[in-house]
Amino acid sequence: MSDTTPTPESPAVPGTPGPDSPDFDTLTRDIADVPAVEVITTVAVHLMSAAAVNLGLAEGGEGHKDLDEARKLIHSLAGLLDASATEISSFHAAPLRDGLKSLQLAFREASIVADEPGQGPGEKYTGPVFG
C-alpha cells in the first residue's frame, strides 16, 4: 500500500489525465495527425532496437542477451515489413530491410545451434539470409 496522497498535480488513479497531462480527445487528435508511414517506421525502429538489445549488441549487452526474445522481435519486424511493403515507399523500406538483415545475421552469429537456411527469425518473410 502506498503512503502517497493524490495532489492536484497528480491524478488519483494512475493513467488518468491530471492537470498537466493531455486528455483523451487531445491524444486521439494528435495520433490522427501522424501519417501511417511514420507510425509504421517508428514501430519498426522500436522492434529493431529491442532486438539489438536482446542480441547483446547494446553497451554492456551481454547482461541483456536473450535470443528467444530476439527471435520473436526479429520475426515480428520481418512480418511488419513484409505486410507494409506496398504501403511505405522504398525510401522508407530499404533502410529498414537493411537493418532487419543485419539483425538476422547477428542472430545467426550469436546462436550456438544454427537454424537451417530459411528457418531463422523472419526468414519465413525474407527468405534465407546468408552472410
N, C-alpha and C positions, 0 to 999 in steps of 0.2 A: 504494500500500500504506500502511496506517495504522500509525503507531507507538504507538497506544494499546493497552494491555493490559487485558483484561476484569478488572473488580474484582467483589467480591461484590455491590456495589450496582448494577452494570450487567451485563446479560446478555451472554454471549459471542457470541450471534447476535442481531443487531438484529431486533426484532419478537417475540422470545420473552420470556415473562414473567420478570422479575427479582424480587428480594425485595420491592421497593416497588410492583410492578405487580400488578393482579389476574390470576388465572389464567383460562383459557378458560371454565371452568364458571361462575365468578362473572360474567363478561361476558355469557354466554348467559342466565343467570338475570336479570341486570339488564335486558337488552333485551326479554326476555319480559314484564317488568312494565310496559313502556311501551305505552300504548294506541295502536292503529293510527292514530287521528286525529292524535295528537301526532307520530308518525313522518312521516305524510303532510304535515302543515303545516310541520314542520321542514325537510323536503326542499324543499318549495315555497319557503320563505323563503330557503334557500341558493341555489336556482336564480334567484330574483329578485335577490338581492344580486350574484351573479356576472354576471347580465345587465346590471344597472345599471352595474357597473364597466366591463364591455366596451362599454357605450354611451357611456362617458366621463362618467358622471354623478357619479362619486366625486370627492372632493377631489383636485385635480391629475390629473383623469381623462383629459385628452387624451392623456397618455402611455400609457394602458392601452386606448385605444379600438380595438376590433376588432369590426366589425359582423358579420363571418362567425360569430365565436364567439357574439356576442349573439343572432344569428338562431337558432342551434342551441339555446341555453339557453331563449329565449322559446318556441320551438316545443315543447321538452320540457316546459316548465312548463304550457303550454296542454293538452298531451296528458295530463299528470298530473291537472290539474284536471278535465278532461273525464271521464277514467276514474274518478275518485274522487268525482264529484259526488253520486252516490247513497249513498256511504259516509260522507261527512262532512256535517255539518249546514250549513244556510245561515249559521249563526252563524260558522262557520269559513270557509266557502267565499266569502262575499260580499267580505270584505276582500282575499282572495287574487285574486279575479276583478278587483277594482278595481285592484290592483297590476299584474296582467297587462295590463289595458287601458292603464294609464299607460306601461308598458314598450313596448307595441306602438305607441303614439302617439309616444313618444320615438324609437323605431327609425325610424318613418316620417319624422320630422323630421330625424333625423341622416343619412338616406340621401340620397346625391346623385342616384341614379336611383330614383324612386319605384316601388314594386311596384304592380301592378294591384290594385284593390279585391278583397279575398278571397284574395290571393296573398302577403300579408305573413306574417311569422313568427307561427305559431299560429292564423292565420285559417282554416285548414282545420277547426279545432275550434270557434272562436268566431264565425265569420262575419266579414264585412268590418268593420273598425274605422275609424270616422270621428271626426275631432276636433271 
